[in-house]
Amino acid sequence: MSKTIQSVGVVGAGTMGNGIAQAFATAGIPVVMVDISLAAVEKGQATIAKSLDRLASKDKISEIDADAAKGRILGTTDYSKLKGADLVIEAATENFDIKVQILKQINGIVGDDTIIATNTSSISITALAATVTHPERFIGLHFFNPVPMMALVEVIRGLQSNDVTHAAVEDVAGRLNKTAITVKNAPGFVVNRILVPMINEAFFVLAEGLATAEDIDTGMRLGCNHPIGPLALADMIGLDVCLSVLEVYLRELGDSKYRPCPLLKEMVAAGRLGRKTGQGVYHY
Ligand code: NAD
């Protein structure tokens, strides 16, 4: 038995939700995008329209295709419009209680064979799967920001996820022109599990005075071919986000190698959170 995904629901119209909706719509798959307020829905739709118009102005997509993609997205606050979707992706605020409440709402509306997925970065896929009626049809689909540009999606199998569900989301990831990697459920999955400790190490190197921030970033750009240095990347992600991710790894994996660098903690305590506050490792 196999399943082909032909229609999608996305819950959450924020940074990730609107990017996910755009990616599906551009691939010709109709999307219902749900958020709690009309203002959030409209903001998500405006972001998608702007992004598609920019791609059209750069000839990355034709104007006809951009308009067709916009026309495939129905923005709404009405969860009942998710009925009939082959796949519903939860991409709302990163909070366990909020996600459980949303999943229960989705669960009450969709059909028995609908796949439910979550875009969570840090919450256990297995624990979220346990809150729906068919945990075997639940899976993690971790997209990267900005979704329309980033070629990777991590497919995270909860303990309960079955092979049909896994194959269906891998197939649809391919139709979005993305490459899927398969990951077992564990904190940080693969990419963030490696990336965030590297950023933490860059803070240790800075704190030990081994090199300047600029030289640390230049070293990793030119020595490892990274497009951006780890400290500049931390400023983009948000130092508070990096710190809370490390705290999750330390707590859940119980290994002291994840202890956050004291300098990172100091900077967060000072409110130097990166680009969003105008100062992090660098001034903006
Ligand atoms: P965001 O704050 O930009 O958007 C979250 C949206 O969820 C908001 O529009 C909010 O109104 C909506 N929402 C909250 N409660 C809701 C409800 N009950 N029903 C419907 N909508 C509701 O957040 P984001 O950055 O888009 O993150 C969304 C998810 O994606 C999180 O789980 C996050 O961990 C994950 N993620 C984020 C990134 C990133 O770089 N931002 C990358 C990968 C994964």
Boltz pocket constraint, residues with backbone or C-beta under 6 A from the ligand:
constraints:
  - pocket:
      binder: B
      contacts: [[A, 11], [A, 12], [A, 13], [A, 14], [A, 15], [A, 16], [A, 17], [A, 34], [A, 35], [A, 36], [A, 37], [A, 40], [A, 90], [A, 91], [A, 92], [A, 93], [A, 94], [A, 95], [A, 98], [A, 102], [A, 119], [A, 120], [A, 121], [A, 122], [A, 142], [A, 143], [A, 144], [A, 145]]
      max_distance: 6.0
